[in-house]
C-alpha cells in the first residue's frame, strides 16, 4: 500500500496546521510514515494518530520535530484501523512539506 499524506508543496502557514487524508490501515501490522520539508526546523511538529471507526477522535501515538534532518521516517505499529497525520507550524514563516505512508502485508 502506498498513499499520499501531503502532496509535494503543501504549505503550512505560521501558527497553522494541516491534516493528512484519513488512511485505512486495517489489516497491516506496521506502516511507514514519511514526511519531509525543504528546511528542517524544530518549529515543525508531526503527530501520527490512529482511530477506530466508531471513535469520535484520534489518539496521538508519536510526536516528532524535524531537526537536524529534513525528513521524518518512522515505522509505526498499527494501533487502530484509521491513520491520520498532522503537521503543525509553530514558527513565523510558511513551510512546505510532503508526505507518504507505505505498508506491505
Protein Blocks (a to p, Z undefined) as FASTA:
>chain_A
ZZdfbdghiacdehiacddddddfehiabdcdddddfbdcfkbccddddddfkbcbdcdf
bdcdfbfbfbdcdddddfbfbdcdddddfbfbdcdddddddddZZ
